[in-house]
Amino acid sequence: MRRLFAAVLPPDEVKEHLVRALRPIRELSSELRWVDPDTWHLTMAFYGNQPNDAAAVTDHLAQATAFRRPLRLHLRGAGAFDRRTLWIGVGGDKPQLRELMADCSVEVDKRQRAHLTVAKRCSRTRDVWLMDDHSRALSVYCGPEFWVDEVHLMESHLGKGRGGGPRYEIVDTFYLR
């Protein structure tokens, strides 16, 4: 079995811009577990454990991305899920992005929000308010625009990445034309 999801990978210059914006906050928040920028992605859909050949997922993604135009996006704003996960939001062609996410997904999840996770709270209770403070500080963030012309089918290898985090591997690529 393979743990699979569909994702958009931001370009290096977009990630570097965000790294610079996060630097002052990271210096103040050693209590948070910061996500490795090399693993940053925008999840389009999560498929969970799938058979090794993943043919059904591959066929589904091929149909979902067929006849789609590239999207112009930028990272923008921030928030926190349940005061546990700090994320950066997405701006730009959001209606088209929502449609693409819905088509990539096998389940309709109206709560699904395009985001890039940057940090997670450790279990210490005193860290709870950090997420609110950091999401407010990052609410004005606006990164450079970038074009999205491909969606990747990714495999997650939990615990196999840097520092015991996940390692992601591109299984297949689907192009928006």
N, C-alpha and C positions, 0 to 999 in steps of 0.2 A: 504494500500500500504506500501511496505517496500523499503528503499533505500539500495541497495545491491552492493557489489563489491567482487572480488576475491583477496586474498592477501597471501603473505608469511610473517610469523612473525619471525624476527631474534631472536635467543636465547638470554637469559639474559646476558650471558658473552660477547656477541657481542655488545649488547646495552651498557653495563657498560664500555667497552673499548671506545666506541664513546662518552659517557658522559664525560669520563676523557679527551679525546682529545678536546672536545668542551668547557671545563671549562674555559680556559683562554680567549677564544673569547666571551663567554657569559658574563664574568665579564666586558668586554669592551663595550658591546652592549645591554644596558638595553632598548634601543629604539625598539628592535625587539621583536616580540611575538614568544617565543620559544615553539616548539611543545613538549608536554608531552612525555617523552620516553616510558611510558606505552602504548602509542597509535602508536608508530613507526611500520611501515609495508612497504612492497614492494607491490604496487598495480599491480596485474596481469591483471585485467580487471575491468572496471566500468560498472555497469548495470543500474544504476539509479533506479527510482521507479518501483517496480515490484509487481504483485499480492501477497497477503499474503502467499499463499502456495508455491510460487516461484518454482513450479515443472519444468518449462521450463529451468530455470537457473540451477537448480540442475542436471537435465539430461544433459545439455550442459557441465557442469563442470565434471561430471562423465565420459563423452566421451573424453573430452580434456585431462584428467589426466590418463586415462586408458593406460596401457602398457608403461608408461613413467618411466625412471630411475631417481633415486635421483640425484640432482645437487650439486656440490661443489661450493660455492660462498664465497665472502668476500666483505665487504664494501670498496670502494676505490674511491678516488678523490672527487671532489665537483663541483658544478656549481650553477647558479642562473637562474631561468626562469623569463624573463622580469624584472629583477632587483627587483622582488617582493618575490620570493620564493627561499630560500637557501636549496639545496639538497646535499645529499651524493650519489655518484654513486655506481655501482656494478661491481665487477670483478669476474673472475673464468669461469665457464661454460656458457659464454655469448651466444654463438650460440644456445645452447639448451634452455637457458632461454628465448631468443627471440621467439623461436618456441613455447614454452609453453605459453608465453604471447599472441601470435597470435592465438593459438588454444583456449585459454580461452576467448578471446574477441569475441563479436558478430559482431563487425565492425572492418575492417582492418584500423589501424591507423599507418602508417609508421613512424610517429613522436614519437610514444610511446617509452619511455626510462625508463628502470628500475632505480628507484631511491627511496631514503628515504628522505622525507621532514623533515628538522630540525627546520626551522624558517621561519617566514613571516614578511615582512616589514609593519610597521605601515604606515598610510597614510601621514606622514610628509615628505615633499620633501627633507629635508636635509639628510634623511636616504638612498637616492637612491644609493650613492656610497658605502655604507657599504656592500652591497651584492657582489659587485665586489671584494672588499678588502677581505672579508671573504672567498669567493670561491677560490681566489688565495691562501690564507693562508692554506686552507684545501685541495688544489689540490694534495698535497703529502700524504694525509692520506691513510693508508692501514690498515684495521682491520683484525682480525683473521678469518681464514676460518671456514665455518660451512656447514653442510649438510642440504639440503632442501629435505625433503621426504614427505611433505604434503602441500596442498594448502587449504586455508580456504575460505568458503563463509561467508562473514561478512555483518552485518547490521550496518548501521550508524545511530546514534541517534543524530542529530545536536543540539548543545546547551545543551546537557544533561551531558557532561563530566566536569572534573575539570576546573575551571575558565571560564565556559561557552563554552568550546570547545566541540568537538564531543565525544561521547562515542561509542565504537565499541563492538559488540557482535558477537561471533562465532555462526553461524547458522548451519553449517555442515563442515565436514572435508573430504578431498579427498586425498588418499595416492598415492605417487609415489613409484613403486615397481620395 
